[in-house]
Amino acid sequence: MKTDPETFIRANTSVMAPPHVSEIRLHLASEAHDLWLKTEEELEEIGLPPPFWAFAWAGGQGLARYILDHPDTVACKRVVDFASGSGLVAIAARLARASRVLAADIDPWAETAVRLNAMQNGVTLDFTGDNLVDQPIDADVVLAGDVFYDRDFADRLIPWFRRLAGEGCLVLVGDPGRAYLPKDRLEAQASYQVPVTRALEDSEVKKTTVWRFLAD
C-alpha cells in the first residue's frame, strides 16, 4: 500500500451514526471530506481501491437495523458478514449477542476500517480478506448487505447462497432494489425506508428489504 490505511481513514472520515442505525458509530466520509470528491485516478495514485468501506449503503443499513430489532436472529450464533465494507452489519450482529462474527471483505483497506469501527463500538470482530464465494462456511448465519449490483457477481453468489441455505445456514440479504436481486429465490422478512445520500443513490430515501434466501 502506498498510503497507511489507518492514518488515511482517520484523516478523511468523521465518526458518525448512519441515519437508520443510530446505535452504531462509524468512520464515514461525507460531502465535507476530500475523499468524497476524489476521482478513480486520484484514488489509484494513492493506492486506494474504491472506498466502499467509507459509506453506509442502504442495504447494509437495512440489514443492520433488522438484526438490532430482531436479535434472536443471531444471538449465541456464529455469523459471517460477507462483503463487510465498513463492518456495519458485523457490528450490529455482535451488539445483538452473536457468539462470533467474522467480517469478510477482499478489499485490504476494509480490514482497517472494520477494526477501527469495531473499536469505536466496543466490540470484537474477526476478519478475513479471503474470497469466500463458493467456499464452505463454518457459521450458522450469513449476512450480506447490498451485493446484487453486478450481473457477474450475482451469478456467482446466487448458487452459493442457495447451497448454504440448503445446508441449514440462515442467509439474509439487505437490498434496496438492485438490478440483479433474485426475488424469485427469496422470502421478504422486513422493509425499511432508509435515508441515503443523493451522491450515492438516485433518491434521498431508498426502500430497503431484508430477504431470506430459500434453499435449493
C-alpha positions in Angstrom: 0.0 0.0 0.0 1.3 3.5 -0.9 -0.6 5.1 2.0 -1.1 4.0 5.6 -4.8 2.9 5.9 -5.3 3.9 9.5 -3.8 7.4 9.0 -5.8 7.9 5.8 -9.1 6.8 7.3 -8.7 8.9 10.4 -7.8 12.0 8.2 -10.6 11.5 5.6 -13.6 10.5 7.6 -15.6 11.5 10.6 -17.1 9.3 13.3 -20.9 9.5 12.8 -24.0 7.3 13.1 -25.7 6.1 9.9 -29.1 7.7 9.7 -31.1 4.4 10.0 -28.8 2.8 12.7 -28.3 5.4 15.3 -26.9 2.9 17.8 -23.7 2.4 15.8 -21.0 4.9 15.0 -18.6 4.5 12.1 -15.7 6.3 10.4 -17.6 7.6 7.3 -16.9 10.0 4.5 -19.3 12.8 3.7 -19.5 15.8 1.3 -17.3 17.6 3.8 -14.4 15.3 3.1 -12.0 15.3 0.2 -12.4 11.5 -0.1 -16.0 12.1 -1.3 -14.7 14.0 -4.3 -11.6 12.0 -5.4 -11.7 10.6 -8.9 -10.7 7.0 -9.7 -7.4 8.3 -11.0 -6.7 10.1 -7.7 -7.6 7.1 -5.7 -5.3 4.9 -7.8 -2.5 7.4 -7.3 -2.6 6.9 -3.6 -3.1 3.1 -3.9 -6.7 3.1 -2.7 -9.4 0.8 -4.2 -12.9 2.3 -4.5 -13.6 3.1 -0.8 -16.9 1.2 -0.3 -16.0 0.9 3.4 -16.3 4.7 3.8 -20.1 4.8 3.2 -23.2 3.3 4.9 -25.0 1.8 2.0 -28.8 1.3 2.1 -28.7 -2.5 2.0 -26.3 -2.6 4.9 -28.3 -0.1 7.0 -31.5 -2.1 6.5 -29.9 -5.4 7.4 -28.2 -3.9 10.5 -31.5 -2.4 11.6 -33.2 -5.8 11.2 -30.5 -7.5 13.2 -30.7 -5.0 16.0 -34.5 -5.2 16.0 -34.5 -9.0 15.9 -31.5 -10.0 18.0 -32.7 -13.6 18.2 -31.7 -14.0 14.6 -28.0 -14.0 15.6 -27.9 -14.3 19.4 -25.5 -17.0 20.5 -24.8 -18.0 16.9 -21.7 -17.9 14.6 -22.1 -15.2 12.0 -20.3 -14.3 8.8 -20.8 -10.8 7.4 -20.0 -11.2 3.7 -18.6 -8.2 1.8 -18.5 -6.4 5.1 -17.2 -3.0 3.9 -17.3 -0.7 7.0 -18.3 -3.6 9.2 -21.7 -2.0 10.0 -23.7 -5.3 9.8 -21.0 -7.3 11.6 -21.0 -4.7 14.4 -24.8 -5.0 14.6 -24.6 -8.8 14.9 -22.1 -8.5 17.7 -24.2 -6.0 19.5 -27.1 -8.4 19.1 -25.0 -11.0 21.1 -23.8 -13.2 18.3 -21.2 -15.6 19.7 -18.7 -15.0 17.0 -18.7 -12.6 14.0 -16.4 -12.9 11.0 -16.3 -9.8 8.8 -15.2 -10.9 5.3 -14.0 -8.5 2.6 -11.4 -8.8 -0.2 -10.6 -5.1 0.0 -7.4 -4.8 2.1 -8.5 -1.4 3.3 -11.7 -2.8 4.7 -9.7 -4.7 7.4 -8.5 -1.4 8.9 -11.9 0.2 8.6 -13.6 -2.7 10.3 -11.0 -2.8 13.1 -11.4 1.0 13.8 -15.2 0.8 13.6 -15.3 -2.2 15.9 -13.2 -0.4 18.5 -15.5 2.7 18.2 -18.4 0.5 19.2 -16.7 -1.6 21.9 -17.0 -4.9 20.1 -14.5 -7.5 18.9 -14.7 -8.9 15.4 -12.7 -11.4 13.4 -11.7 -10.5 9.9 -10.7 -12.4 6.7 -9.6 -11.0 3.4 -10.1 -14.3 1.7 -12.6 -14.7 -1.2 -15.3 -16.9 0.4 -17.5 -17.3 -2.6 -18.2 -21.0 -3.4 -16.4 -22.0 -0.2 -18.0 -23.9 2.7 -18.9 -21.6 5.6 -18.4 -22.6 9.3 -21.3 -20.4 10.5 -25.0 -20.5 11.4 -25.9 -17.2 9.8 -24.5 -15.4 6.7 -25.4 -11.7 6.3 -24.9 -9.8 3.1 -25.7 -6.1 2.5 -26.1 -4.6 -1.0 -24.3 -7.3 -3.0 -26.5 -7.7 -6.1 -25.3 -4.6 -8.0 -23.3 -6.6 -10.7 -24.6 -9.3 -13.0 -21.5 -11.5 -13.0 -21.1 -11.2 -9.2 -24.8 -12.1 -8.7 -24.4 -15.1 -10.9 -21.7 -16.4 -8.6 -23.5 -15.5 -5.4 -26.9 -17.0 -6.1 -26.0 -20.7 -6.3 -23.6 -20.3 -3.3 -26.2 -18.7 -1.1 -28.8 -21.2 -2.1 -26.4 -24.1 -1.3 -25.6 -22.6 2.1 -29.3 -22.2 2.8 -29.8 -25.8 1.8 -27.2 -26.9 4.3 -29.1 -25.2 7.1 -27.4 -21.8 7.2 -29.7 -18.8 7.5 -28.7 -16.4 4.7 -30.1 -12.9 5.0 -29.6 -10.2 2.4 -30.3 -6.4 2.7 -31.1 -4.9 -0.7 -32.5 -1.5 -1.9 -33.8 -2.8 -5.2 -30.5 -3.6 -7.0 -30.9 -4.8 -10.6 -29.7 -8.4 -10.1 -31.6 -9.3 -6.9 -33.1 -12.8 -7.5 -36.5 -12.1 -5.9 -37.9 -15.4 -7.0 -35.5 -17.2 -4.7 -36.1 -15.0 -1.7 -38.6 -14.5 1.1 -39.1 -11.0 2.5 -38.6 -10.5 6.2 -38.9 -6.7 6.7 -38.8 -3.5 4.7 -37.5 0.0 5.7 -37.3 3.5 4.3 -33.6 4.2 4.6 -32.2 7.8 4.2 -29.3 7.9 1.8 -27.1 10.5 0.1 -28.1 11.6 -3.4 -24.5 11.5 -4.5 -24.6 7.7 -3.9 -28.1 6.8 -4.9 -30.9 8.1 -7.2 -33.1 9.3 -4.4 -32.8 10.6 -0.8 -34.7 7.6 0.6 -34.4 4.0 -0.6 -36.9 1.3 0.2 -34.7 -1.5 1.5 -35.9 -5.0 2.1 -34.3 -7.8 4.2 -34.7 -11.1 2.4 -34.1 -14.7 3.4 -32.5 -16.9 0.8 -34.5 -20.1 0.1 -32.8 -23.4 -0.2 -32.5 -25.4 -3.4 
